[in-house]
Amino acid sequence: MRTLRLPPRWVRRPLALVVVLGLAFAATLLPLLVLAAAGLSLVVPGRWRPLRMLLFALVYLLLEVVGLVAAFGLWIGSGFGWKLRSPAFQRAHYAVLHGLLAELMATARVVFHLRIDTDGVSWSPLDDGVPGSENAMVVLSRHAGPGDSLLLVRTLMDRDHLRRPRIVLKDVLQWDPVLDVYLNRLPNAFLAGGGRDMVDRIARLASDLGEEDALLIFPEGGNFTEDRRLRAIDRLRGKEMLTQAEAAERMRHLMPPRPGGVAAALAAAPHADVVFVGHTGLEHLSTPMDLWDGLPMDTTVRLCWWFVPADEVPRDPEEQERWLYEKWSELDDWIAGTRPGA
């Protein structure tokens, strides 16, 4: 299957103007939009579903515009891009991104009644029990919907952990103007597929991980669906990787991890600790229609972390792959016992 190529940057950049015009249009018609959403809320099932969606969309547009204006100001302040890669301006970009994510998550908490419950025991190993402590990290997380990436990045950047995330993510996310601008100015990797290029780019991204950096990887390679899980198992059997296929069949809530990118990151950053992340609560929201169907959400997102010091990470390739599958199986068991209805 051919991968649809993303348009070049000069084609994507005008989308920023579309966002600005969209906010201006929404502000001009705000009374009519509110009345229409309120009227629909009286006949659409759910508690004020259209009104909630309108409010969240307006806040999202506003934050996009604020982020783009700030990015333009940083570009000018850096000498029209001359010092954008300097440490000071990298910190400034992280600070703006942190603020935008904090506001977006705060809005989601209010509008969607979203609650976040973190296993108290697992928080402290993330910082060795000391908020703000410094150690490079490779963070391996399940992938279950577009909201989990933002939630996880926000968590890594909060005031108790103060990590500078480096993210391995799909290139189609560059359609979002703010993500396109900020994540391309910061050390991240947008990937269009797998193969040798993916492994090399992840290795380069991990090669200079500093004490305050956290490399975020989603080893499944995409959002979980049952069809994708079965296809992944078939691929393993087709490659005669029977042990891995049998382990994947025992996991009911996760797709088998792809070890190539993980191995590249751990080889390039042997000094980094490893953190496995489990979360559940947003897996049913993969598309805008899912978001519509899921409102009002009244959802509790549960997070859990498993910390592995760098000196306990296996370095032999075969042993490391077995270890990754074992940890992924533990994560699958945690999801099975934590998700609603368990």
DARA-V494165 format. One record per helix or strand. SS is the DSSP state (A for helix, B for strand). FROM is the first residue (numbers start at 1). TO is the last residue. If there is no record, write none. Layout:
# DARA-V494165
ss from to
SS FROM TO
SS FROM TO
This chain:
# DARA-V494165
ss from to
A 9 12
A 15 28
A 30 43
A 49 77
A 87 111
B 115 118
A 120 126
B 137 141
A 146 157
B 164 170
A 171 175
A 177 185
B 189 191
A 195 206
B 213 217
A 226 238
A 242 250
A 259 268
B 273 280
A 288 293
B 300 308
A 310 312
A 317 338
